[in-house]
C-alpha cells in the first residue's frame, strides 16, 4: 500500500522493517538501530527481536520470525517451482520463487477485506466496470474483425459463471529492468482494474527472473514461469483453491499438505457465492509482447505487425505507413486464436499465457507510453526542432530565416536560447522539475534521423515538452506545405493526448474516442506526407506509428491512458530498489521475501487503520530521541552513498555522526 496523506501510524520497529523491505537498510543496520533503541529505553518486543539480527543467517532468521506474526498473514508464503536455467553457459535445473495470484487474492480477501476492496473494488465498482465495458463494446462501429472479436470475448468469457459484482477484472504486466551491474531482470506483476490509485495500491508482484539465466532458444525458462502463472489464473477464474499443482500432480500429505487441506474451497466467499478473477488485459512494451506471446510477426520482422498483415516495405500495398481510411492492412486483422489461417503466434512453442481463461490477442494492449512518448515523440520532437532552429542535415551551423526568433550564431548558442525559452515556459505553466528536460543539446538535432534518447529525456518529459513545441510551430507556421504539415502532425498528437488525459477516466464516450482517433490519424497522415516530401530526413516513421493506429482504432472504447505503463514502470523501480539491496546470488528469493515482509506489514496496518484500530498521521513519525534518529538517518544515507559509489557516482558512504562498528555502507550479503 502507498504511504500518503491518510497513512496509519507505524512504530519505530515497524519503520525499521519497512526500511529493510524497501531496500533502504541492510539487515545488519536494522540490528544496530534496534540495539541503539534498546539502549535508550522504551523499546517493545519487536525491537528486541530485531536487535538480535546479526550473524550470517540474520535475514533468514528474521523471515522465519516474521512468518509467526499475525500481520504476516496478510500475504501468502512464496511458491517455489523448478525451472530450467543457464548458469556459466550450461543448462541446469534451478528454482524460481513467486507469489501465486490466486493465493494472494484469497489471503487478502480473508485477512484484510477492507484493503481487498481498496485494491479490487467494491461490488458496485465491479458492476460499473462490466456495465461500462459492455456499453462501449456495443457502440463499436462494424469495421473489420475488431468489433466482433471484442463482443465475442465479452460474451464468451469463462468468468461469466458468476454475476458482474462477483467478477473481479485483473490485468498483467511484464517488463525488464536493470538491476545488479546492468543485468536485466524481468518483473511480472498483476493487479485489479476497478480502482485507479497509487502504484503500490494497484500492482502486485508475481516474480522477478534474471534474463541472463533464461534459456532463450526455446523460451523454456520464461514459459515455465508463465505456465505457473496461467495455472494460478485458472484457479482465480474458477474462484476455488486448486487440487493439484501446475504440472497436474495432486496435492497430498507428501506434496504441499497445507494446499491439499484447502483444495476445492472458495478463494473469497461472499454472500450468495464466491469471487473470481477475470483476465482483461496484458500490458507491456512491444518487445515484451513479442517474447511473452512468441509472436511470429513484430517490429523487427518483414511483416511488422501481429494484429494485421502490414509490412515494412514502402513499395508494397500493405505498407504500415498507409494511414488512409481504406488502407489494405485494415482488411487483414487477425482472429483471437494463436493458430489457424489468421493466427498470430509462432507454431511452437505456444505461449502458456494463451491458456489463461479469457485470453485474447485483442486484450493485449499496445502501450501508449512506449508507442507515443518513447516512439514517435523521440523522433518527431527533434525533427520539428531542426526546422525551428534553422537546422537541416548537412548544414547544422547555417541558420535559416525561420530561426531568427532565437539568437545565436551557431548550433550550440541556439540550443542554449531554446533551453532558456523552454524552461521559462515550464515555470509559467508550472511543469514539475521531474517532468522537465534539463537542456536541449545539439546531439538531439544532428544526423539524418534525429532522435532523443532516454538518457536525455524520459517519457514524462517528452510528453510535457510537446505543448511547448506545438506553441512555436503554430506561431511560426508559414504558407509552405511543409510547415503546415509539421504543425498539423504535432497539434494532432497533442489533441489526442489531451482527450485521453491522465487515464483516470477508464472508458471514453464514443464522441471522445472518435475525436481522438481523427486527431491521431490526421497527425499520422501528416507525418507520412512529410516523409514523402523529404525522404532523406528528418521525419522518420518507425513501426510504432502503425502501433498508434491500432491503439486509437482498436481500443474498444477504453482509454489508452488507463492502460499505459507509467505506474508499471514505477513499480519496477520499487522492485529494483529491493532487488539490488539483496545479494546477487540470493536476490530472486530474498527480493520476494522482502516484498512480502513490507507489503504484509503495510496492509495489516492499513486494515487496522480502516477499522479504526490504529491511529493515522499525515507525516512519518519523528523517530524518537535525537541520537537514535541521527544514527538511523546516517545509516540510510550511507546505504545510498555506497550504492552510488559502486556505480561510480554519489556521496561518500559515511555522513552524519560517527557510528559504532565501522562504516555503514551497504553490503551485499
Secondary structure, DSSP 8 states (H G I E B T S, - for coil): ----TTEE---HHHHHHHHHHTTSS-HHHHHHHHHHHHHHS---HHHHHHHT--STTHHHHHHHHHTTSGGGGGS---EEEEEEEEETTEEEEEEEEE--HHHHHHHHHHH-HHHHHHHH--HHHHHHHHHHHHHHHHT----TTHHHHHHHHHHS-GGGGS-GGGEEEEEEEEEEEE-GGG-EEEEEEEEESS----HHHH-EEEEEEEGGGS-TTTTHHHHHHHHHHHHHHHHHHHTB--SB-TTS-B-BTTB-HHHHHHTTSBSSEETTEE-EEEEEEEE--HHHHHHHHTBSS-TTSSB--SSS--BS-TTSTTBTT--STT-GGGGG---SSSSSTT--B-SSS--GGGGSTT--GGGB---HIIIIIIIIHHHHHHHHHHHHTT-BTTBTTS--GGGGGS--SSHHHHHHHHHHHHHHHHHHTT--GGGS-S---GGGT-SSS----TTT--HHHHHHHHHHHHHHHHHT--SSHHHHHHHHHHHHHHHHHHHHTTS-S-B--HHHHHHHHHHHHHHHHHHHHHHHHTTTSS----HHHHHHHHHHHSSTTB-GGGG-SHHHHHHHHHHHHHHHTS-TTTHHHHHHHHHHHHHHHHHHHHHHHHHTSS-EESS----SSHHHHHHHHHHHHHHHHHHHHHTT-S--S--SS--TTS-------
